[in-house]
Amino acid sequence: MRIEDEINQTKPFKSECHRTAVNLIFTSNWLASKIKVLLKPYDITLQQYNVLKILKGASKPISTSCIRGRMIERMADTSRLVERLCSKGWVNREACCSDKRLVDITLSQEGINFVNDIEQKVDMSAIIDRNLEPAEAKLLSDLLDKMRG
């Protein structure tokens, strides 16, 4: 569906670039809401899931500042997110050996099991590949990279 129809736009956009900006914001929120629905049964937010995936991909313990630098939504309060994940038993915090001001964060075994389980049940790529062919998805991703260039 065209963005104009989605938002009941009656006047033309100022330009194609303006239309694209509105479309990107709308689509980003649309995608986030679809993912939130997938994650809801697991009592986890998109930001918490992002932290768990970052920790799963890390080959060693990492600090909250490193996690923040890798997050999709960098404005999130990483310390608070890590604290919530700790309270659920999914991550561990330990004092950093090389810098006592930092805290090293790792996935607990329960966290590893949880991420592995949720990855099998929550296929976020299915949201995209319902409407886009793989070549179209690659083109869109490449264009988004270029736009941020």
KOLROMI-441164 format. One line per field, with one value per atom (N, C-alpha, C): atom name; residue number from 1; residue in three letters; x negated, y, z negated. Coordinates in Angstrom, 2 decimals. Example, Ala and Ser with C-alpha at 12.3 -4.5 7.8 and 13.67 -1.06 7.14 Angstrom:
atom	N:CA:C:N:CA:C
nr	1:1:1:2:2:2
rest	ala:ala:ala:ser:ser:ser
xx	-13.19:-12.30:-13.20:-12.85:-13.67:-12.90
yy	-5.69:-4.50:-3.30:-2.25:-1.06:0.03
zz	-7.80:-7.80:-7.80:-7.08:-7.14:-7.87
This chain:
atom	N:CA:C:N:CA:C:N:CA:C:N:CA:C:N:CA:C:N:CA:C:N:CA:C:N:CA:C:N:CA:C:N:CA:C:N:CA:C:N:CA:C:N:CA:C:N:CA:C:N:CA:C:N:CA:C:N:CA:C:N:CA:C:N:CA:C:N:CA:C:N:CA:C:N:CA:C:N:CA:C:N:CA:C:N:CA:C:N:CA:C:N:CA:C:N:CA:C:N:CA:C:N:CA:C:N:CA:C:N:CA:C:N:CA:C:N:CA:C:N:CA:C:N:CA:C:N:CA:C:N:CA:C:N:CA:C:N:CA:C:N:CA:C:N:CA:C:N:CA:C:N:CA:C:N:CA:C:N:CA:C:N:CA:C:N:CA:C:N:CA:C:N:CA:C:N:CA:C:N:CA:C:N:CA:C:N:CA:C:N:CA:C:N:CA:C:N:CA:C:N:CA:C:N:CA:C:N:CA:C:N:CA:C:N:CA:C:N:CA:C:N:CA:C:N:CA:C:N:CA:C:N:CA:C:N:CA:C:N:CA:C:N:CA:C:N:CA:C:N:CA:C:N:CA:C:N:CA:C:N:CA:C:N:CA:C:N:CA:C:N:CA:C:N:CA:C:N:CA:C:N:CA:C:N:CA:C:N:CA:C:N:CA:C:N:CA:C:N:CA:C:N:CA:C:N:CA:C:N:CA:C:N:CA:C:N:CA:C:N:CA:C:N:CA:C:N:CA:C:N:CA:C:N:CA:C:N:CA:C:N:CA:C:N:CA:C:N:CA:C:N:CA:C:N:CA:C:N:CA:C:N:CA:C:N:CA:C:N:CA:C:N:CA:C:N:CA:C:N:CA:C:N:CA:C:N:CA:C:N:CA:C:N:CA:C:N:CA:C:N:CA:C:N:CA:C:N:CA:C:N:CA:C:N:CA:C:N:CA:C:N:CA:C:N:CA:C:N:CA:C:N:CA:C:N:CA:C:N:CA:C:N:CA:C:N:CA:C:N:CA:C:N:CA:C:N:CA:C:N:CA:C:N:CA:C:N:CA:C:N:CA:C:N:CA:C:N:CA:C:N:CA:C:N:CA:C:N:CA:C:N:CA:C:N:CA:C:N:CA:C:N:CA:C:N:CA:C:N:CA:C:N:CA:C:N:CA:C:N:CA:C
nr	1:1:1:2:2:2:3:3:3:4:4:4:5:5:5:6:6:6:7:7:7:8:8:8:9:9:9:10:10:10:11:11:11:12:12:12:13:13:13:14:14:14:15:15:15:16:16:16:17:17:17:18:18:18:19:19:19:20:20:20:21:21:21:22:22:22:23:23:23:24:24:24:25:25:25:26:26:26:27:27:27:28:28:28:29:29:29:30:30:30:31:31:31:32:32:32:33:33:33:34:34:34:35:35:35:36:36:36:37:37:37:38:38:38:39:39:39:40:40:40:41:41:41:42:42:42:43:43:43:44:44:44:45:45:45:46:46:46:47:47:47:48:48:48:49:49:49:50:50:50:51:51:51:52:52:52:53:53:53:54:54:54:55:55:55:56:56:56:57:57:57:58:58:58:59:59:59:60:60:60:61:61:61:62:62:62:63:63:63:64:64:64:65:65:65:66:66:66:67:67:67:68:68:68:69:69:69:70:70:70:71:71:71:72:72:72:73:73:73:74:74:74:75:75:75:76:76:76:77:77:77:78:78:78:79:79:79:80:80:80:81:81:81:82:82:82:83:83:83:84:84:84:85:85:85:86:86:86:87:87:87:88:88:88:89:89:89:90:90:90:91:91:91:92:92:92:93:93:93:94:94:94:95:95:95:96:96:96:97:97:97:98:98:98:99:99:99:100:100:100:101:101:101:102:102:102:103:103:103:104:104:104:105:105:105:106:106:106:107:107:107:108:108:108:109:109:109:110:110:110:111:111:111:112:112:112:113:113:113:114:114:114:115:115:115:116:116:116:117:117:117:118:118:118:119:119:119:120:120:120:121:121:121:122:122:122:123:123:123:124:124:124:125:125:125:126:126:126:127:127:127:128:128:128:129:129:129:130:130:130:131:131:131:132:132:132:133:133:133:134:134:134:135:135:135:136:136:136:137:137:137:138:138:138:139:139:139:140:140:140:141:141:141:142:142:142:143:143:143:144:144:144:145:145:145:146:146:146:147:147:147:148:148:148:149:149:149
rest	met:met:met:arg:arg:arg:ile:ile:ile:glu:glu:glu:asp:asp:asp:glu:glu:glu:ile:ile:ile:asn:asn:asn:gln:gln:gln:thr:thr:thr:lys:lys:lys:pro:pro:pro:phe:phe:phe:lys:lys:lys:ser:ser:ser:glu:glu:glu:cys:cys:cys:his:his:his:arg:arg:arg:thr:thr:thr:ala:ala:ala:val:val:val:asn:asn:asn:leu:leu:leu:ile:ile:ile:phe:phe:phe:thr:thr:thr:ser:ser:ser:asn:asn:asn:trp:trp:trp:leu:leu:leu:ala:ala:ala:ser:ser:ser:lys:lys:lys:ile:ile:ile:lys:lys:lys:val:val:val:leu:leu:leu:leu:leu:leu:lys:lys:lys:pro:pro:pro:tyr:tyr:tyr:asp:asp:asp:ile:ile:ile:thr:thr:thr:leu:leu:leu:gln:gln:gln:gln:gln:gln:tyr:tyr:tyr:asn:asn:asn:val:val:val:leu:leu:leu:lys:lys:lys:ile:ile:ile:leu:leu:leu:lys:lys:lys:gly:gly:gly:ala:ala:ala:ser:ser:ser:lys:lys:lys:pro:pro:pro:ile:ile:ile:ser:ser:ser:thr:thr:thr:ser:ser:ser:cys:cys:cys:ile:ile:ile:arg:arg:arg:gly:gly:gly:arg:arg:arg:met:met:met:ile:ile:ile:glu:glu:glu:arg:arg:arg:met:met:met:ala:ala:ala:asp:asp:asp:thr:thr:thr:ser:ser:ser:arg:arg:arg:leu:leu:leu:val:val:val:glu:glu:glu:arg:arg:arg:leu:leu:leu:cys:cys:cys:ser:ser:ser:lys:lys:lys:gly:gly:gly:trp:trp:trp:val:val:val:asn:asn:asn:arg:arg:arg:glu:glu:glu:ala:ala:ala:cys:cys:cys:cys:cys:cys:ser:ser:ser:asp:asp:asp:lys:lys:lys:arg:arg:arg:leu:leu:leu:val:val:val:asp:asp:asp:ile:ile:ile:thr:thr:thr:leu:leu:leu:ser:ser:ser:gln:gln:gln:glu:glu:glu:gly:gly:gly:ile:ile:ile:asn:asn:asn:phe:phe:phe:val:val:val:asn:asn:asn:asp:asp:asp:ile:ile:ile:glu:glu:glu:gln:gln:gln:lys:lys:lys:val:val:val:asp:asp:asp:met:met:met:ser:ser:ser:ala:ala:ala:ile:ile:ile:ile:ile:ile:asp:asp:asp:arg:arg:arg:asn:asn:asn:leu:leu:leu:glu:glu:glu:pro:pro:pro:ala:ala:ala:glu:glu:glu:ala:ala:ala:lys:lys:lys:leu:leu:leu:leu:leu:leu:ser:ser:ser:asp:asp:asp:leu:leu:leu:leu:leu:leu:asp:asp:asp:lys:lys:lys:met:met:met:arg:arg:arg:gly:gly:gly
xx	-0.84:0.00:-0.88:-0.49:-1.26:-1.21:-2.29:-2.37:-1.23:-0.88:0.20:1.50:1.76:2.97:2.88:1.71:1.50:1.79:1.37:1.52:2.63:3.44:4.56:4.10:3.01:2.43:3.28:3.78:4.61:3.85:2.85:2.05:0.76:0.19:-1.08:-2.21:-3.19:-4.38:-5.16:-6.00:-6.80:-7.74:-8.24:-9.19:-9.23:-9.89:-10.07:-10.94:-11.90:-12.75:-11.92:-11.00:-10.11:-9.22:-8.67:-7.84:-8.63:-9.87:-10.72:-11.00:-11.27:-11.53:-10.31:-9.14:-7.91:-7.70:-7.93:-7.76:-8.71:-9.96:-10.94:-10.52:-10.08:-9.65:-8.43:-7.45:-6.24:-6.59:-7.42:-7.77:-8.59:-9.46:-10.25:-9.33:-8.36:-7.40:-6.52:-6.13:-5.33:-6.09:-7.36:-8.18:-8.41:-8.72:-8.92:-7.67:-6.50:-5.26:-5.03:-5.37:-5.24:-6.18:-7.40:-8.37:-7.94:-7.40:-6.92:-5.84:-4.97:-3.92:-4.54:-5.60:-6.28:-6.96:-7.50:-8.26:-7.36:-6.17:-5.27:-5.07:-4.85:-4.65:-5.85:-7.02:-8.24:-8.58:-7.69:-7.87:-9.23:-9.52:-10.79:-10.56:-11.28:-11.15:-12.13:-11.91:-12.81:-14.23:-14.35:-15.67:-16.37:-15.61:-16.19:-16.65:-15.83:-16.20:-17.46:-17.57:-18.76:-20.00:-19.90:-21.04:-21.42:-20.43:-20.72:-21.42:-20.95:-21.58:-23.01:-23.25:-24.60:-25.50:-25.02:-25.82:-26.07:-25.08:-25.26:-26.34:-26.38:-27.36:-28.75:-28.85:-30.17:-30.98:-32.24:-33.09:-33.69:-33.46:-34.00:-33.09:-33.28:-32.47:-32.65:-31.57:-31.64:-30.99:-31.38:-30.87:-29.54:-28.85:-27.59:-27.82:-28.95:-29.21:-29.44:-30.06:-30.23:-28.87:-28.03:-26.68:-25.93:-25.99:-25.30:-25.75:-27.04:-27.57:-27.10:-26.68:-26.21:-24.70:-23.99:-22.53:-21.91:-20.76:-20.00:-19.45:-18.88:-18.33:-19.31:-20.19:-21.29:-20.88:-19.67:-19.22:-18.74:-18.65:-18.15:-19.11:-18.55:-19.34:-19.91:-21.11:-21.72:-21.86:-22.27:-22.44:-21.12:-20.04:-18.72:-18.30:-18.57:-18.24:-19.00:-20.29:-21.12:-20.62:-20.24:-19.71:-18.45:-17.56:-16.33:-16.66:-17.63:-18.02:-18.70:-19.44:-20.05:-18.96:-17.94:-16.87:-16.10:-16.10:-15.45:-16.38:-17.65:-18.62:-19.26:-19.11:-19.61:-21.02:-21.49:-22.85:-23.55:-24.88:-25.73:-26.54:-26.77:-27.64:-28.80:-29.99:-31.19:-32.08:-32.86:-33.81:-34.84:-35.15:-36.14:-37.53:-38.30:-39.64:-40.59:-40.50:-41.45:-41.08:-39.80:-39.36:-38.23:-38.53:-37.57:-36.34:-36.40:-35.24:-34.20:-34.60:-33.70:-33.15:-32.03:-31.42:-31.33:-31.78:-31.68:-30.33:-29.70:-28.39:-28.51:-27.93:-27.89:-26.50:-26.18:-24.95:-25.14:-24.14:-24.16:-23.75:-23.89:-23.45:-21.95:-21.21:-19.76:-19.47:-20.29:-20.13:-20.43:-21.47:-21.82:-20.66:-20.13:-19.00:-17.79:-17.53:-16.38:-16.54:-17.71:-17.94:-17.83:-18.43:-18.34:-16.89:-16.10:-14.70:-13.90:-14.08:-13.31:-13.68:-14.94:-15.37:-14.65:-14.39:-13.70:-12.21:-11.62:-10.18:-9.81:-10.75:-10.47:-11.32:-10.70:-11.41:-11.09:-11.95:-11.72:-11.86:-12.68:-12.86:-11.60:-10.72:-9.46:-8.60:-8.73:-7.97:-8.37:-9.66:-10.19:-9.94:-10.27:-10.21:-8.79:-7.79:-6.40:-6.11:-6.76:-6.45:-7.63:-8.83:-10.01:-10.76:-11.21:-12.10:-13.48:-14.32:-15.65:-16.45:-16.38:-17.11:-16.56:-15.25:-14.64:-15.06:-15.08:-15.50:-16.95:-17.81:-19.21:-19.32:-18.58:-18.60:-18.14:-17.05:-16.56:-17.60:-18.20:-19.24:-20.43:-20.85:-21.96:-21.62:-20.37:-19.96:-19.90:-19.46:-19.44:-20.87:-21.79:-23.20:-23.72:-23.39:-23.84:-23.26:-21.99:-21.36:-22.08:-22.47:-23.18:-24.62:-25.14:-26.51:-27.22
yy	-1.18:0.00:1.25:2.23:3.47:4.22:4.93:5.68:6.70:7.31:8.29:7.67:6.43:5.74:5.31:4.87:4.42:5.54:6.76:7.87:8.83:8.41:9.25:10.64:10.65:11.90:12.38:13.61:14.15:15.12:15.79:16.73:16.03:16.42:15.80:16.20:15.33:15.65:16.77:17.47:18.55:18.05:16.82:16.25:14.74:14.05:12.60:12.30:13.17:12.97:13.09:14.04:14.20:12.97:12.50:11.29:10.10:9.99:8.88:8.95:10.14:10.30:9.87:10.33:9.96:8.45:7.89:6.45:5.65:6.09:5.40:5.40:6.55:6.65:5.76:5.84:5.04:3.54:3.16:1.75:1.24:2.05:1.67:1.37:2.24:2.01:0.79:0.60:-0.56:-1.86:-1.89:-3.08:-3.33:-2.29:-2.44:-2.99:-2.52:-3.02:-4.49:-4.89:-6.31:-7.19:-6.71:-7.47:-7.52:-6.42:-6.40:-7.45:-7.63:-8.64:-10.04:-10.27:-11.57:-11.82:-10.77:-10.91:-10.91:-10.37:-10.22:-11.51:-12.65:-13.88:-14.25:-13.70:-14.04:-12.99:-12.01:-10.96:-10.28:-9.86:-9.21:-8.08:-6.98:-5.85:-6.01:-5.22:-5.24:-4.85:-3.85:-3.42:-4.52:-5.20:-6.30:-7.43:-7.73:-8.77:-8.37:-7.10:-6.59:-6.81:-6.52:-6.72:-8.20:-9.06:-10.50:-10.97:-10.49:-10.88:-10.35:-9.14:-8.58:-9.44:-9.81:-10.65:-12.03:-12.57:-13.89:-13.82:-12.71:-12.56:-12.18:-11.72:-11.32:-12.57:-12.54:-13.70:-13.65:-12.55:-12.38:-11.44:-11.31:-10.36:-8.94:-8.16:-6.78:-5.83:-4.57:-3.55:-3.00:-2.30:-1.68:-0.61:0.09:1.09:0.43:-0.74:-1.49:-1.96:-2.43:-2.85:-1.67:-0.51:0.68:1.04:0.92:1.23:0.29:-0.90:-1.89:-1.94:-1.23:-1.31:-0.63:-1.12:-0.52:0.82:0.84:2.07:2.52:3.42:3.79:4.72:5.23:6.12:5.33:4.04:3.22:3.29:3.17:3.16:1.74:1.56:0.23:-0.38:0.43:-0.09:-0.64:0.09:-0.35:-1.64:-1.71:-2.92:-4.12:-3.93:-5.02:-5.44:-4.47:-4.79:-5.65:-5.30:-6.11:-7.52:-7.63:-8.95:-9.77:-9.09:-9.77:-10.31:-9.49:-9.92:-11.11:-11.28:-12.43:-13.64:-13.42:-14.52:-14.80:-13.89:-14.14:-13.61:-12.68:-12.17:-12.12:-12.12:-12.00:-10.72:-10.09:-8.91:-9.24:-8.86:-9.05:-7.84:-7.52:-6.41:-6.72:-5.73:-5.89:-5.99:-6.98:-7.19:-6.05:-5.54:-4.54:-3.10:-2.84:-1.49:-1.60:-1.28:-1.45:-0.55:0.47:1.34:0.67:-0.36:-1.03:-2.33:-2.75:-4.02:-4.87:-6.11:-7.04:-7.75:-7.82:-8.45:-9.68:-10.78:-12.02:-12.64:-13.48:-14.26:-15.37:-15.61:-16.77:-17.99:-19.17:-20.36:-20.31:-19.79:-19.64:-18.64:-17.59:-16.60:-17.20:-18.02:-18.70:-19.59:-20.36:-21.25:-20.44:-19.32:-18.48:-17.91:-17.36:-16.77:-17.84:-19.00:-20.09:-20.50:-20.57:-20.95:-19.89:-18.64:-17.57:-17.39:-17.59:-17.48:-18.50:-19.67:-20.70:-20.39:-19.69:-19.43:-18.07:-17.14:-15.78:-15.50:-15.58:-15.34:-13.94:-13.00:-11.61:-11.40:-12.18:-12.01:-12.35:-13.16:-13.52:-12.29:-11.26:-10.02:-9.37:-9.43:-8.82:-9.71:-11.00:-11.84:-12.23:-11.77:-11.94:-11.09:-9.92:-8.97:-8.64:-9.01:-8.70:-9.96:-10.00:-11.08:-10.82:-11.84:-11.63:-10.52:-10.45:-9.40:-8.02:-7.92:-6.64:-6.23:-7.21:-6.93:-6.46:-7.08:-6.66:-5.25:-4.97:-3.63:-2.58:-2.86:-1.93:-1.71:-2.78:-2.66:-1.84:-2.10:-1.35:0.13:0.43:1.82:2.51:1.80:2.39:2.66:1.73:1.97:3.20:3.32:4.45:5.76:5.73:6.95:7.45:6.51:6.90:7.29:6.88:7.08:8.19
zz	0.00:0.00:0.00:0.75:0.83:-0.49:-0.80:-2.06:-2.15:-1.04:-1.04:-1.55:-1.13:-1.56:-3.03:-3.44:-4.82:-5.82:-5.48:-6.43:-6.02:-5.06:-4.58:-4.14:-3.42:-2.90:-1.73:-1.81:-0.73:0.16:-0.39:0.40:0.81:1.94:2.34:1.40:1.29:0.49:1.19:0.43:0.99:2.08:1.87:2.82:2.62:3.53:3.37:2.15:1.87:0.68:-0.60:-0.64:-1.80:-1.93:-0.82:-0.81:-1.34:-0.90:-1.33:-2.83:-3.35:-4.78:-5.60:-5.20:-5.90:-5.79:-4.62:-4.39:-5.27:-5.39:-6.24:-7.70:-8.19:-9.59:-9.83:-8.94:-9.07:-9.03:-8.06:-7.89:-9.06:-9.60:-10.77:-11.95:-12.17:-13.26:-12.98:-11.73:-11.34:-11.63:-11.22:-11.43:-12.92:-13.67:-15.12:-15.79:-15.38:-16.00:-15.66:-14.44:-14.07:-14.92:-15.13:-15.92:-17.39:-17.90:-19.29:-19.51:-18.52:-18.62:-18.70:-17.91:-17.95:-19.29:-19.90:-21.15:-22.40:-22.28:-23.44:-24.25:-23.62:-24.41:-25.27:-24.96:-25.69:-26.75:-26.93:-27.94:-27.80:-26.57:-26.29:-25.30:-25.51:-24.59:-23.43:-22.40:-21.25:-21.66:-22.54:-23.00:-23.81:-24.67:-25.45:-24.53:-23.53:-22.57:-21.82:-21.46:-20.78:-21.65:-22.94:-23.85:-23.91:-24.02:-24.08:-22.80:-21.65:-20.38:-20.28:-20.77:-20.78:-21.65:-22.83:-23.74:-23.14:-22.46:-21.84:-20.76:-20.02:-18.95:-19.43:-20.67:-21.20:-21.54:-21.22:-21.50:-22.90:-23.60:-24.96:-25.72:-27.03:-27.79:-27.26:-27.26:-26.77:-27.77:-27.70:-28.62:-28.12:-29.01:-28.61:-27.55:-27.59:-26.55:-25.20:-25.19:-23.93:-23.42:-24.32:-23.94:-23.33:-23.99:-23.51:-22.09:-21.82:-20.50:-19.41:-19.80:-18.82:-18.69:-19.55:-19.55:-18.35:-17.95:-16.87:-17.33:-18.53:-19.12:-20.20:-19.85:-20.74:-21.87:-21.83:-22.90:-24.12:-24.00:-25.10:-26.30:-27.49:-28.71:-28.89:-28.43:-28.39:-29.77:-30.75:-32.12:-32.65:-32.41:-32.86:-32.14:-30.83:-30.07:-30.62:-30.88:-31.40:-32.78:-33.60:-34.93:-34.84:-33.92:-33.76:-33.28:-32.37:-31.87:-32.97:-33.84:-35.00:-35.93:-36.18:-37.09:-36.53:-35.21:-34.59:-34.54:-34.92:-34.93:-33.59:-32.63:-31.27:-31.03:-31.86:-31.71:-33.05:-32.99:-34.17:-34.08:-35.23:-35.31:-36.23:-35.77:-36.59:-36.42:-37.46:-37.36:-36.28:-35.48:-34.41:-35.04:-34.61:-35.16:-34.82:-33.60:-33.13:-33.50:-33.78:-34.11:-35.13:-36.38:-37.48:-37.33:-36.45:-36.24:-35.36:-34.63:-33.70:-34.29:-33.75:-34.13:-32.87:-32.96:-31.84:-31.88:-30.73:-30.61:-29.71:-30.15:-29.35:-29.45:-28.50:-28.57:-29.59:-30.41:-31.29:-30.46:-31.01:-30.28:-30.03:-31.00:-30.83:-29.70:-29.60:-28.52:-27.17:-27.09:-25.84:-25.40:-26.35:-26.04:-25.58:-26.25:-25.90:-24.49:-24.18:-22.85:-21.77:-22.01:-21.02:-20.79:-21.86:-21.75:-21.00:-21.36:-20.74:-19.27:-18.93:-17.53:-16.65:-17.19:-16.43:-16.25:-17.22:-17.19:-16.60:-16.62:-16.16:-14.92:-13.77:-12.51:-12.01:-12.40:-12.01:-10.51:-9.86:-8.42:-7.65:-8.25:-7.57:-7.32:-8.16:-7.96:-6.63:-6.33:-5.11:-3.89:-4.03:-2.83:-2.42:-3.15:-2.70:-1.47:-1.40:-0.34:0.57:0.19:1.00:1.38:2.61:3.05:2.43:2.30:1.73:2.43:3.75:4.48:4.14:3.96:3.58:2.17:1.27:-0.11:-0.14:0.65:0.72:1.29:2.34:2.93:1.92:1.22:0.21:-0.88:-1.35:-2.38:-1.87:-0.64:-0.06:0.09:0.49:0.62:-0.74:-1.76:-3.11:-3.60:-3.32:-3.66:-2.94:-1.66:-0.86:-1.39:-1.78:-2.31:-3.56:-4.44:-5.66:-5.38:-4.21:-3.76:-4.40
